[in-house]
Amino acid sequence: MTTPEKGEVNVAAVDDLHKRPENTHWILYLAAFAVFVGLAAWGLVTFNENKRSDEADAKATELAAQFEAAGLGALDVEATARVLGSDGGAACTDPGNALRTGVLNQQLVSGAAGPGQRPILATHDAVDGARLVIEVYCPDQSAEFEETLNDLKLVDGS
């Protein structure tokens, strides 16, 4: 590096940013747009809305009839078909697993865990609705669900 002579100014290398074309980021914008379009298309293709079908309506009608016969009240067939679909939805996703069992135990048969919660013995009627859902929508899991219910301290009565 040479030292500037008297009267000269040491000038740094000039940035040539102003010499570049105006739109140099078009590749980045194009790639981002392609990713956005790809994700949108993937979302539309894989979106799985529980559409009501004849099978869902038939199962919901059967469940509503069983609720009536058991004296559990009337079900809205249209809403039941939307919520449970033709496969039972979340109700048939491992109905006897530890989380549901824990929640059921807390709400029905254990208790006394916080203010206002008192231990109770739930009646068999309290779980009859869940039993009917399992029997109609996923009868293959009915035995496992019954085993889970057998571990609970349920009483007769209303």
C-alpha positions as CSV (number, residue, x, y, z in Angstrom):
1,M,0.0,0.0,0.0
2,T,1.4,3.3,-0.9
3,T,0.9,6.4,1.1
4,P,-0.9,9.3,-0.4
5,E,1.2,12.1,-1.7
6,K,0.7,15.6,-0.3
7,G,-2.6,16.9,-1.5
8,E,-4.0,13.5,-2.6
9,V,-6.9,11.7,-0.9
10,N,-6.9,8.0,-0.3
11,V,-10.1,6.7,-1.8
12,A,-11.5,3.2,-0.9
13,A,-12.6,0.9,-3.7
14,V,-15.8,2.1,-5.2
15,D,-18.9,0.0,-4.5
16,D,-20.4,-1.0,-7.8
17,L,-23.8,-1.6,-6.3
18,H,-25.4,1.1,-8.3
19,K,-24.2,-0.5,-11.5
20,R,-26.1,-3.8,-10.9
21,P,-29.4,-4.3,-12.7
22,E,-32.5,-3.0,-10.8
23,N,-34.1,-6.4,-10.1
24,T,-31.4,-9.0,-9.1
25,H,-33.6,-10.8,-6.7
26,W,-36.1,-12.2,-9.2
27,I,-34.7,-15.7,-8.8
28,L,-35.3,-15.6,-5.0
29,Y,-38.8,-14.2,-5.6
30,L,-39.5,-16.9,-8.2
31,A,-38.3,-19.7,-5.9
32,A,-40.4,-18.4,-3.0
33,F,-43.5,-18.2,-5.2
34,A,-42.9,-21.7,-6.5
35,V,-42.6,-23.0,-2.9
36,F,-45.8,-21.1,-1.9
37,V,-47.7,-22.5,-4.9
38,G,-46.4,-26.0,-4.2
39,L,-47.4,-25.9,-0.6
40,A,-50.8,-24.6,-1.5
41,A,-51.3,-27.3,-4.0
42,W,-50.1,-30.0,-1.5
43,G,-52.5,-28.6,1.1
44,L,-55.5,-28.7,-1.2
45,V,-54.7,-32.2,-2.3
46,T,-54.1,-33.6,1.1
47,F,-56.9,-31.7,2.9
48,N,-59.2,-34.3,4.3
49,E,-62.5,-32.9,5.2
50,N,-64.9,-35.4,6.9
51,K,-67.5,-35.3,4.2
52,R,-70.8,-36.8,5.0
53,S,-71.5,-40.0,3.3
54,D,-74.3,-42.5,3.2
55,E,-72.3,-44.7,5.5
56,A,-71.8,-41.9,8.0
57,D,-75.5,-41.1,7.9
58,A,-76.4,-44.7,8.4
59,K,-74.1,-45.1,11.4
60,A,-75.3,-41.9,12.9
61,T,-78.9,-43.0,12.5
62,E,-78.1,-46.3,14.1
63,L,-76.3,-44.6,17.0
64,A,-79.2,-42.2,17.6
65,A,-81.6,-45.1,17.7
66,Q,-79.4,-46.9,20.2
67,F,-79.2,-43.8,22.4
68,E,-83.0,-43.5,22.3
69,A,-83.4,-47.2,23.2
70,A,-81.0,-46.9,26.1
71,G,-82.8,-43.8,27.4
72,L,-79.8,-41.5,26.9
73,G,-81.7,-38.9,24.9
74,A,-81.9,-37.9,21.3
75,L,-78.9,-37.2,19.1
76,D,-78.8,-34.9,16.2
77,V,-78.1,-37.3,13.3
78,E,-76.6,-34.7,11.0
79,A,-74.2,-33.3,13.7
80,T,-73.2,-36.9,14.7
81,A,-72.5,-37.8,11.1
82,R,-70.3,-34.7,10.7
83,V,-68.4,-35.3,13.9
84,L,-67.9,-39.0,13.8
85,G,-67.9,-39.5,10.1
86,S,-68.0,-43.1,8.9
87,D,-65.0,-44.3,11.0
88,G,-65.8,-42.9,14.5
89,G,-63.2,-40.2,14.3
90,A,-61.3,-39.6,17.6
91,A,-63.7,-41.8,19.5
92,C,-62.2,-44.9,17.8
93,T,-58.6,-43.8,17.9
94,D,-57.4,-46.2,20.7
95,P,-60.3,-45.6,23.0
96,G,-58.7,-47.4,25.9
97,N,-55.4,-45.5,26.0
98,A,-53.9,-44.1,29.1
99,L,-54.8,-40.4,28.5
100,R,-58.5,-41.1,28.0
101,T,-58.4,-43.5,30.9
102,G,-56.7,-40.9,33.1
103,V,-59.2,-38.2,32.1
104,L,-62.1,-40.5,32.6
105,N,-60.8,-41.6,36.0
106,Q,-60.3,-38.0,37.1
107,Q,-63.7,-36.9,35.9
108,L,-65.8,-39.9,37.0
109,V,-64.2,-42.0,39.7
110,S,-61.3,-40.5,41.5
111,G,-61.6,-36.8,42.2
112,A,-60.5,-34.6,45.1
113,A,-57.6,-33.1,43.2
114,G,-58.4,-29.5,43.5
115,P,-61.0,-26.9,44.8
116,G,-64.5,-27.9,44.0
117,Q,-63.6,-31.4,42.9
118,R,-65.1,-34.1,45.0
119,P,-64.6,-37.8,44.7
120,I,-67.6,-39.5,43.2
121,L,-68.7,-43.0,42.1
122,A,-70.0,-42.6,38.6
123,T,-73.0,-44.6,37.4
124,H,-72.9,-47.1,34.6
125,D,-75.2,-44.7,32.7
126,A,-72.3,-42.2,32.5
127,V,-70.3,-44.4,30.2
128,D,-73.1,-46.0,28.3
129,G,-72.9,-43.3,25.6
130,A,-69.3,-44.0,25.0
131,R,-69.9,-47.7,25.0
132,L,-72.6,-47.3,22.3
133,V,-70.3,-45.1,20.1
134,I,-67.6,-47.8,20.3
135,E,-70.1,-50.6,19.5
136,V,-71.5,-48.8,16.4
137,Y,-68.3,-47.2,15.0
138,C,-65.5,-49.5,16.0
139,P,-66.8,-52.8,17.3
140,D,-63.4,-54.4,16.9
141,Q,-62.2,-52.2,19.8
142,S,-65.2,-52.9,22.0
143,A,-63.5,-55.7,24.0
144,E,-60.5,-53.4,24.9
145,F,-62.8,-50.6,25.9
146,E,-64.9,-52.9,28.1
147,E,-61.6,-54.1,29.8
148,T,-60.9,-50.4,30.5
149,L,-64.4,-49.9,31.9
150,N,-64.1,-53.0,34.1
151,D,-61.2,-51.4,36.0
152,L,-63.5,-48.4,37.0
153,K,-65.6,-48.4,40.1
154,L,-69.0,-47.7,38.7
155,V,-72.3,-48.0,40.6
156,D,-75.9,-48.7,39.5
157,G,-78.4,-46.0,39.7
158,S,-79.0,-42.6,38.2
